[in-house]
Amino acid sequence: MRNPNLNALRMFDAAARHLTFRAAAEELNLTQGAVAQQVRRLEADLGHRLFTRLPRGLALTDTGRRYHASVSEGLAIIDAATARLAPKRDRITLSVPPSLASKWLVPRLAAFHAAHPGIELRTVASEGLTDFARDAVNVAIRQGKAPEGNSFNHHQLAPLDLVAVASPTLVATLPQPKTIKEFSTLPLIEDGHAHWDLAFSRAKLTAPAPVLSFNQTTLALDAATQNQGIALAPRLLAQDALAAGTLTELWQLPTDPSTGFHVLWPDKRTSPPATKVVVDWLLSQASRGFAFDMS
């Protein structure tokens, strides 16, 4: 009797659980013929019939049933031992506003995974208030004024720095505005944050009707890239398009230091160790490079 190889045993195990070669082949991503051939070879090597072939499927023989009980137990031991050899990955859930996720975070995720292969970073797109315990979130980024509270830590990721941007093609056809008032006759694109409306109101001016209005900044920036008008958006969201030359900056709204993008995370007692790695990486990617002690 020849000792069976591991692949043949895995095919036998799958066939014994499904009692059809077809289903076993689907599980193993093999052809039905390959599985049937390996099982026949296994029976020949062992000198015992393991299955009774039926018109529609298979039935284990008494020998096959006893053998499968031991084989399945052995395979489970092998799989468990192999899993213990694999490095354990920390899982961090990051909640990010949808536009920030699309325009800033997603293009940088490959670099994060390359630098930190032991951390599984799960991203949730949301702008809602975060309850770290209820929402099972480890880190959040939110836009607005600096958050207040004693149950979490926070640090500014980037100032809001609103910039008026348009495609180079459209900019070439426009005058060069230097004040908010000079934008009143230009094609403006508004988003859900109503930045244009607030900018005109701050200057005690009536905001013109936008040519386009979207609920998300990423859509406003996409429309601006496609020559549709001028968007007023945070520099953090527009910076990649500005660097690539698909958008051109026309003007920057005077900075309000009280508003920006903020990283929030629970205190160290409730945070996985990998939280610090993610927070430091986020801050470094925003070119602030601020590493700090979370103790």
CORVEN-V240905 format. One record per run of one state. SS is the DSSP state (A for helix, B for strand, O for the rest). FROM is the first residue (numbers start at 1). TO is the last residue. If there is no record, write none. Layout:
SS|FROM|TO, SS|FROM|TO
//
This chain:
O|1|5, A|6|18, O|19|20, A|21|28, O|29|31, A|32|46, O|47|50, B|51|54, O|55|56, B|57|60, O|61|61, A|62|85, O|86|89, B|90|96, O|97|97, A|98|115, O|116|118, B|119|125, O|126|131, A|132|135, O|136|138, B|139|145, O|146|151, B|152|159, O|160|161, B|162|166, O|167|167, A|168|171, O|172|179, A|180|183, O|184|187, B|188|190, O|191|194, A|195|202, O|203|211, B|212|213, O|214|216, A|217|225, O|226|229, B|230|234, A|235|244, O|245|247, B|248|252, O|253|258, B|259|266, O|267|267, A|268|270, O|271|273, A|274|285, O|286|295
//
